[in-house]
Amino acid sequence: MAASEMATAADVSTPVISVKPVVLEAPGRGEDLRVRVSAPATGSALPVIVFAHGFGSSLDGYGPLTDFWAAHGFVVIQPTHLDSRTVGLSQDDPRTPRLWRFRVEDMKRVLDRLDVLEAAVPGLGGRLDRSRIAAAGHSFGGQTAGNLLGLRVLDPVSKQEEDLFDARIGAGVLLATAGKGGDDLTPFAAERFPFMNPSFANMITPTLVVAGDQDDLPLSVRGPEWLADPYFLSPGEKSLLTLFGGEHSLGGITGYEARETTDEEPGRVSLIQRVTWAYLRHALDIEHASWAAVRKALSESADPIGRIESKSF
């Protein structure tokens, strides 16, 4: 799809101020929480996105998305989770079985300490809109963000589903996020990722799910359709962006020139930037014209690289 077809307010960007690492004390975690905060240099009443990276990444990842969001009016907060390669946790570390839970606690700690994070960025004081907060994440980070939206995980230690819903979150974006567990998992996934048993029945927060139709991970026996489960199996207002030809890095969202990108496609990344930005402005009730415009442009394109569908029930 030509860029001209997607012309919206997203074409106007603002210089970004980014501060890292901001260190938050985290008793019981074993490591202090290191966070990156990026914000537009100008503007007021700025909505917030808390972003959970994929397995192994860090606060330095996902620049193609986080830089775009920050340059277009959002304050973006990126914690480094314990599974990051920069932390170097060993496989036999006693925290490993509950990495999924530590991740959710990281996100909640960020929300609890917004005052500290706001003060760490020169000129940001008094410019946050704390009534408009979104949670987003890619891959393992999608499950992490999903917990704040109402997704529940069958904890492999306690054998209980835990409700970690957070009412401070008004919208979500889940990118290439795992579907159902149980029999839908491959033996490899069931052994290596016992926390990958989510339930979407209580994921009530408005959410955009982004999935590639060629994202055939060695984690599920169902193929790429598995990544659409967060849309089809959750109640309430949801939208699904399906990317034609998209694999797990969705064209290259994980970083600039990231080696793990197997489907490099700048046009796909550009589409994700604009659709996620427009969706969050819509779902957080900032403005609705941009979401209508990107949906119309995609549906009317002569050669679309994806499709958007929505439901509400």
N, C-alpha and C positions, 0 to 999 in steps of 0.2 A: 504494500500500500504506500503510495507516495506521501511524503511528509505534508504536502499541501492539503491532502484529504483530511489530515488530523489537526489542522490549524485550530488552536484554542488558546486560552490564556497561558497554557503551558509553554508557549513560545517565548514568554518574557521571563528571564531569569535574573537572579540577584546574587551578588558576591556572597560567599559563604565563609564564616568563621568556624574553625574546627579546633577543639582542644582535646588532647589525649596525652597520657592517660589521666583521667580523674579517678582517684583511688577511694573506694568506699570500704570501710571496715565491715567484715563479714564473719562474726563469731560463729564457730562451728563448721565453717566451710573448709578450713585448712589453708585457704589463700584469700587475701583481700581481693575484692572485685574491682577489676580495671575496666574503665568505661571510656568511650569516645562520645563527645557531644558535638554535633554540627548544627549550625543555625544560620539563617539568612542574616546578613549584616544590617538589614533594615526591616521595618514592619513591626506591627504590634498584634496582640491577640493571636499568637502563633500556635497552631495545633501541634501535637506531639506524636511521633511514631517511635515506639520501642521495638527494636529489631533484634531477633534471635538468629544468629548465624548457623550454618550447617555444621555437621560434625567435622571437627578439626580446624575450622577457620578461626577468626578472631575479630577484634574491633577494627582491624585494618581491611577486612574483606568487604565485598559487595558495593564498591565505589560506584559502579554504573547506576545502581538504584539509589543508594543513600545520598550521593552527591546531588543527583537530580532532585530528589524530594526536598533536600535542604535549600537548593537554589530556587525552589518554587514554593517556598512559604512554610515548610514544616521544620520543626526542631526534631532532629533524628538522634536517638540515643542507642548506642551499640555496646552492650556488655560483652566481655570475653568470658565464655563459659569454660568449665573445668576440662572438657574434652578437647579444648584447643591444643594444637601442636605447640603453641607458645608456652603452654603450662607444662606439658611433658609428663602427664600422669601415667603411671605404669598400669599395665593390664591387671595386675594383681592388687592394685590399690583398693583398700576397703570401701572407698567411696564409689568405685566403678559401678556396682549394681544399681546405684541410685543417681546416676548422672542426670537422668531425665528430671528428677525431682529437684536437684540442685539448680538446674537450668531455670525451672519455674520460680524458685526462690530468688534467683538472680534478677529476674524480670520484676518481681514484686518489690525487691529491695530498691531497684531503680525508681519505681513509682513512689516508694516511701521516702526517698531522699531527693526528690525533685528540687528541693530548695538548695541543696548542696551542689547539684549538677548545674542548676541555673546560675548560681554565684560563680562557678568556675569559668564561665565564658564571659569575657569582657563585653559589656554593653547589653547583655541578655536580660539583666534583672528587670522584673516587672513586665516582660513581654510574652510570657507563656499564657496560653488559654488552657487551663487545667480541666476545663469541662469537655475538651475535645482531645481525647487520647486514643490512639490506635495501637494494636499489637500486630506485628508482621514477622514472618520468618520463612526460611527456605529449608527444605528437606527436614532433618532432625529439628531445626529451628521452627519449622511449621508446626510440628507437634507441640513444641514448647509454647509458642504463641497461642496455639489452639486451646491449651489448658486454661488460659485466661479468658477464653471465649466460651468455655463450658465443656470442651472436650474432656473426657475422663480416661485415665490410664489405669489398667489393671496392674498394680504394683507387683513386680516379681518377688519382692521381699515380704511384704505384708499380705499379699494375695487379695487385697481389697482395692476397689475403685475409689479414688480420692477426688473429691470435689474441690477444685482449685480456681473456680470461676472468680473473676475480679470485676466488680461492678464499675470500677473506674475506667474500664475499657469500653469505648463506644462502637468500635468497628475493627475488623481484622482483614489481613491479606495473608493467605497461606499459599506458598509457592512450592510446587513439587513435593507435596506432603503425603506421607504414608496413609494408606487406607486401612481396612480391617485387618486384624491379626488372625490368630487361630489357624484354621485350615487354609487360609489364603496366603500364609507365609511359606516360603521355601524352608527346607531343613536348615540351610545356612543362616537364614534370618532368625528363625526360632531359637537357634543355639546362641548366636552372637548378640542378638538384640531382644532379650526377653521382655523389655518394656514396650515393645512395639505391638501392644494390644489395646488400641484406643476404642472408645465408644463415642459416637457422635450424637447420641440421642438427646443430650442436654446442651449441645453447642448452639445456643440460641442467639448469640450476638450477630448482627449483620456482618457478612464476610464475603470477600471475593476469593475464590479458589482459582489458582492458575496451574494448568497442567499441560505438558507436552504430549502429543499423541504418538511420539516415538520414544517415550521415556520408559524403556523396558528394563527395569532394575532386576538384579538377582535376588530380590527380596520377596517377591510375590509370584505365585503361580498364575496370576491372572493377566499379566502384561500391563501395558500402559493405562488401561481403564481403571486399574486399582487406584491411581492417583486422583481420580475424580470422586472417590468415596466421600471425602469431607463435604462435597457439595450435595450429592444425592442422598446421603444418610443423615443429614442434619436438618433440624426444623428451622422455620422462620425465614427471614429474608436473606437469600443467598444468590450470588452470581458466579458463573463459571466462565473463565477465559481459557479456551482450548487453543493451543498453538500448533499449527500444522508443521510437522517436521521437527518439533521441539523435543530435545532430550533433557537430561537431568539438570544441566546448567542453563537451560532455557535460552540458548543463544549467546550466553556470556555474562550473566548477571553476577557471577561469583567474584569477579574482579577484573580489572583491566589486564588484558593479555594473560588471563588465568590458564594455566596448563591443563587443568581438568576439563576445560570446555571442549567438548567433542562435536558440537553443532554450532560453531561460531557463526553468528548472523546478526550484524548490527541492526538491521531492520526489525528483527524480533525483539531485541533489547529495547529499541526505541518504542515499540508498541507497548511493551510491558511498563516502561516508564510512564507513558501517557495514560494508559488505562488504569494503572494502580493509583496514580495521582488523582485522576478524575473521579475514580470510585470513592476514594477516601474523602474527598471534598463533598461528594454526594452523601455518603453514609454518615458523616459527621455533621451534616446539615450546614455546611459552609456556603455552598451554591450547587445548583443541579444542572446548569446548562452544559458544563464540560462533559459530564457523564453521558448526557443525552447526545452530545455531539460525537463522542468517540464511538458510541454504539451505532449511531446512524452511519458514520463514515465506514465502519467495518462491515456493516450489513449491505451497504451499497457499493462497496469496492468491486471492481471488475476482476481483481486477482487478490483476494484476501489471504492473509497469512495466519488467520485465526478466526474464531467466532466467539460471540458472547451470548450466553443464555442466562435467564434469571427465573427465580421461583420465590413464592411467598406462601408458606403454609407450615 
